[in-house]
Amino acid sequence: MIAKTRTLSFIGAEMKLPTATAIDSRLLTGSALFGAGWGVAGFCPGPGLVALGMGEPKALVFVAAMLVGMVIFTWREKKPHVSVMTAS
């Protein structure tokens, strides 16, 4: 992969690649919700915003749902996470 060998982006900014490799329930749940929203609405975030700017009525519903999802995510991330400990 070319990006892993670079230290600077094409515009000169520092390269910050993700380091997480774990596939956990949060990743799977987020991916499923993203895919379901895309499939139901027919938009992904970028084109959804463009369609909203063009006055597409269903884009308004999509962008509103996307913003609600972002607020819920932010709220959940601020709450302390409960860890489940198993007996040994």
N, C-alpha and C positions, 0 to 999 in steps of 0.2 A: 504494500500500500504506500503510495507516494506521500500521503499526508504524514505518516509516521516518521518519515525521514526528514521532514522540514522543521525548522525552528521558527520561521516567520511565514505568515500568510502572503498571498500575492500582493496585498496592499501594505505589507510591512508590519502588521500587528502580530503579537505573540501568538503562537499556536497553542490552544488549550483543548486537548482531546480528552474525551471521557476516559476514566480509569476503571469504572465499575464493570464487573463482568458477571455478577450474579443475576440469575433469572429468578425473581421472587414473585410473590402474589401481587405486590403493588404494580410491578411492571406488566404482568399478565392482565390484571384488571384494567389498568390504564389503556393498554393496547386494545383490549376488547371493546371498551367504551368508545375509544377513538374510531375504531373500525365500524362499530355499529352506528355511530353518529354520521360517519361519512356515507355508509351504505343507505341509511334511511333518508338523509337529506340530499345526498348527491353532491356534497361540497366537502372539500378539506378547508382548513382555515384560510389560506391565502386567497384562493378563488372565491371563497364565501364572502370575504371582505370586499373583493372587487365587485361581486354580484350585488352586494348591499349598496355599494356606491352607484351601481347602475339602476338601482330602484327595484330589484327583483324581490317580490314579496316573501317568498319562502327563505330568502337569504336573511331577512330580518329575524325570522324564527330561529334559524341556524345560529346566527351570531349571538342572539340573546341567550340561547342554550349554552353556547360556548363560553360566554362571559359568566354565566351562573356556575358552570363547571369549574372555571378558573377561581372563582370566589370560594367555592366549596373546597377545592384543593388547598388554597391558601389558608383557609380556616382550619382544615384538618392538620396541616403541617405545623401550625402554631400550637395545637393541643399536644400535651405530653403523650408519648406513645406508651402503651401498656405492653410490657413484655410478659410472655407466658413462660413460666419456669416449669420444667418437667422434673419429676422426682427421679433420682438416680437409683 
